[in-house]
């Protein structure tokens, strides 16, 4: 079924197109045409039969305790059918023959940024990271010393960087249908294209079946009894690795050793050497592929850290241990695995018997050898190195989710209405932009139906929501923990790192470890925390589901589809607190303690190293694979849901990929169905009613703007549909202090703007005579709803903010709230005897200034965001700005803990209170400025006493405060530059020094686990100085924002930037 937008496009772009002929559809039959398409793709070009899908099967051996064989080959086999795969070698060939190869970065390079004659290393994509540079050097040496026979000197030797993703996914919201795809990406393609789902950069390599239920019948036929849980776990590992044995066939190994001679899509013949760089998967699947035990004594697939040492993450000992105790794929490991398998098959010992465990348990390996080890170790691949960190599962759905859950337990244990206050604060948090902070629900503490994106939004706003909820002795450690977590997460998600930011990332990781230990020791032990209701219900469901029906074996129903078969259910069960910690009855909530002994927490220490080795985390984050899952879910809806639905999905994928390449959509600079820069999808959710400030258009008013050019700094409508007579309007609002000196200030602003346009300098304020010569055409200003600001982000990309007037720094910035956006037609009337000149159209922003709260210093040094307050009435709180002074938008949130001001908001805002039916039942209207429980009441809105700058709301905003971003150099600009907030606030940027290096490494001085590392560096030496001339501004969007470029969806802008001359770097 098509969405309304898709249906509209179908009608306008197809049926109403001038080249559309109804006669072309005469006798059309979809089934027949699909068969013709399948036949054509099986024999044409890059879509040859060798590159196509085929159905295969794999065989695994079935062990039985007490049954010994002369050798492993004598044990009975079980064949697993319905394995749908493509030739790995031909997938590589097809990718490099494709026309998209014209965008490939064939040769890696070091990306350097020269600052004050010093080159600083930049890390962004796989092709400027260390792993690619090292492998490229090896291939170039081969091109000189061991060149393949018959290769001419003109044949280039290049590395094909392979990035693998795999994860099981449920195809429906209800039911058990699941798919376990393996995707292949190629690192030659920029991540800004590669991570876009509509770029079709993901190559589907295989669909992995789960262990079929029929294995129990086969096992019972051989041995007279069903398989035990230990045997089933052994078979699952064997199945996954046998499928990879199938994919890593002789053809691929030959290509790995000798390369593939390909005439690439750009017409140049190259010898391409495939190399596997990363494998992105969740933790249970990493255990399957690395052949280690899930959550065992040494739970990490990369190093030998013991579970009891995991809480030491970030200490000097821990960081040195990671470097010197990495897992190596060598003969000692192979010998142990071979010994264990002999015990299982030749001596009849169970797969988890004591003798087998004595061999494999010390290092938590399993009696299965990885297919990557068996096939690629001789080519120098260490299988354990390819398992890169996974930010989505390990932090957003791992560490942060665990911390948030325990914080909610603490609030419940503290008693009172604290948890209700938390929910209200989140519900009242304003949105920010189209692709950053979305509106929160009214029951955040319930943690229901939250995805990774939701937990990310919660983290970015958690500091402001949790402030002041706990007693002071606990409030400060909790706020510091949230600050460090948010800062660590922002650093981990940066799409461009420098040597300096990576050094700060190392330091922040050490600080995070110390802060987590302090939280566990000083805060968690002070509260008797219990399970949340959802945790209790989930535990009861697991207990009921896992309750054995017999005492001798595991029921066949213990085998589940692809996702659960990886051990997710078992992992969840093992996180329960042992029964001796429960102090309630068997049916109630158990005591829950904060747990730092988790693999996901341990993995946080590996992120800076992984970024240096493979580029920033968006190169290998699981989010890219999750977005590709949406495609197979759409395909599933078009299958007949039979047992071979995977084969039908494979055919749909092949058809869509061919049609995409046929249309040339991957190279179009203006793609059909994408939103050009400046356009936005309206949210289907009903926006909450809001009041309107003076000189503003109502929220319901429409003011369409055409797409803007990325080279333009700002865009405001020139429409004159909403005129206001200035003098009459000022007379009507003469009692409002906000309009004091409105006209003189406006005329002064206009005088300075006109002088600048005419090439004059305004060293002194204009005189009364000079102001008298300024004329505003018809004494009118024309109100507008929105201003769009284009700017260069920290990673040198063009971005855009939409700024709406809305009710409502250390510091390189000043802040203000946008009250109104309008334009006026003005001219300078020099003499009554002269004909008046043609009026000039000037766009103007009327703003209200906010001051930095110097009484509560903020910044990375203090583990506190910057706090603002509105300027006092006697300090010229209002002013006018040119749109060219706007730098970008920022996110401003109320300091809920500091309550409302007793003074009314300026300009006066008369608020009509909506009826209670329009609000959530559990929302307290007293928390809303200017609200009351009356349907007819009208009163003046009030401001909050203080506001916070939510610097974590997006990565570019974070880098504005951290400093040192390659894309944030504004020294060449002469005018003041302003930043604005999500509620309509503005900021002035002052001249700043280059980012100083972080303090010297003091690791050797950190002997105590709980000792804080050195303090974070301060990005600017001019902290607290507000006398310079640079500005910034903030945007608001009451609709629910869409997923944007940083999440792989809002991506039409990439091609538009390139068309306008903006390179990727």
DAHUJO-V666104 format. One record per backbone hydrogen bond with DSSP energy under -1.0 kcal/mol. NH is the residue of the N-H (numbers start at 1). CO is the residue of the C=O. If there is no record, write none. Layout:
BEGIN
nh = (NH/NH)
co = (CO/CO)
END
This chain:
BEGIN
nh = (7/8/9/10/11/12/13/14/15/16/17/20/24/25/26/28/33/34/35/36/37/38/39/40/41/42/43/47/52/54/56/58/60/62/66/67/69/74/75/78/80/83/84/85/86/91/92/93/94/95/96/97/101/102/103/104/105/109/113/115/118/120/122/123/128/129/130/131/133/134/135/136/137/138/139/140/141/142/143/145/146/151/155/156/158/160/162/163/164/165/166/167/169/171/179/182/183/184/185/187/189/193/194/195/196/197/199/200/203/205/206/207/208/215/216/218/219/220/221/222/223/224/232/233/234/235/236/237/238/239/240/241/242/243/244/245/246/247/248/249/253/254/255/256/257/258/259/260/262/264/264/265/267/270/271/272/273/275/277/278/279/280/286/287/288/289/290/291/292/293/296/304/307/309/310/312/313/315/319/320/321/322/323/324/325/327/330/334/335/336/337/338/339/340/341/342/343/344/345/346/349/353/357/358/360/361/364/365/366/368/374/375/376/377/379/380/381/385/388/394/395/396/397/399/400/402/403/404/405/406/407/408/409/410/411/412/413/414/421/422/423/424/425/426/427/428/429/432/437/446/447/455/456/457/458/459/460/465/466/469/474/475/476/478/479/480/481/482/483/484/485/486/487/488/489/490/491/492/493/497/499/502/503/504/505/506/507/508/509/510/511/512/513/514/515/516/517/518/519/520/521/522/523/524/526/527/529/531/536/537/538/539/540/541/542/543/544/545/546/558/559/565/566/567/571/572/573/574/576/581/582/588/592/598/602/603/604/605/606/607/610/611/612/613/614/615/619/620/621/624/626/627/628/629/631/632/633/634/635/636/637/638/639/645/648/649/650/651/652/653/654/655/656/657/658/659/660/661/662/663/665/667/674/679/701/708/712/715/724/726/729/730/731/732/733/734/736/739/740/742/745/746/747/748/749/750/751/752/753/754/755/756/757/758/759/760/771/772/774/775/777/779/780/781/782/783/784/787/788/789/790/791/793/796/799/801/803/806/817/818/819/820/822/823/824/826/827/829/834/840/842/844/845/846/847/848/849/850/851/853/854/859/864/868/869/871/875/879/881/885/886/887/890/893/895/896/898/899/901/905/911/913/918/919/923/927/928/931/934/939/941/945/947/948/949/950/951/953/958/959/960/961/962/963/967/968/973/978/979/979/980/980/981/981/982/984/987/987/989/990/1005/1006/1007/1011/1025/1032/1032/1033/1033/1034/1034/1042/1047/1048/1049/1051/1054/1056/1057/1058/1059/1060/1061/1062)
co = (3/4/5/6/7/8/9/10/10/11/14/17/21/22/23/25/29/30/31/32/33/34/35/36/37/38/40/44/49/85/83/80/78/76/348/64/345/71/72/60/58/56/207/54/205/87/88/89/90/91/92/93/98/99/100/101/188/127/120/118/115/113/111/497/125/126/612/613/129/130/131/132/133/134/135/136/137/138/139/141/142/148/152/269/271/273/275/185/278/183/280/181/179/177/169/206/165/203/163/161/186/190/190/191/193/1048/196/197/184/182/182/84/180/212/213/214/215/216/217/218/219/220/228/229/230/231/232/233/234/235/236/237/238/239/240/241/242/243/244/247/249/250/251/252/253/254/255/272/270/262/268/96/264/262/156/260/158/160/162/162/386/164/282/283/284/285/286/287/287/364/293/325/297/306/307/309/310/312/315/316/317/318/319/320/321/302/328/330/331/332/333/334/335/336/337/338/339/340/341/342/343/350/353/354/356/357/361/360/291/366/370/371/372/373/376/377/376/382/386/390/391/391/392/394/395/398/399/400/401/402/403/404/405/406/407/408/409/410/417/418/419/420/421/422/423/424/426/437/432/443/444/451/452/453/454/455/456/461/462/466/471/471/472/474/475/476/477/478/479/480/481/482/483/484/485/486/487/488/489/123/121/498/499/500/501/502/503/504/505/506/507/508/509/510/511/512/513/514/515/516/517/518/519/519/523/524/527/590/532/533/534/535/536/537/538/539/540/541/542/555/556/561/563/564/567/568/569/570/573/578/579/585/529/596/598/599/601/602/603/604/606/607/608/609/610/611/616/617/617/621/622/623/624/625/628/628/629/630/631/632/633/635/636/642/644/645/646/647/648/649/650/651/652/653/654/655/656/657/658/659/660/664/671/676/698/677/709/788/781/779/725/726/727/728/729/731/733/736/737/739/741/742/743/744/745/746/747/748/749/750/751/752/753/754/756/755/767/768/771/827/825/776/777/724/823/722/821/803/715/801/713/799/797/793/791/789/787/818/848/984/846/846/844/782/842/840/775/773/831/826/824/822/881/820/879/817/877/815/869/867/852/864/859/947/851/849/872/847/845/882/883/978/980/948/946/894/895/896/943/941/939/937/915/916/920/924/925/928/932/911/909/899/868/893/866/891/949/950/954/955/956/957/958/959/794/965/970/885/987/1032/888/1033/985/1034/890/981/979/1032/977/812/1002/1003/1005/1008/1022/978/987/888/979/980/985/434/1044/1045/1044/1049/1051/1052/1053/1054/1055/1056/1058/1057)
END
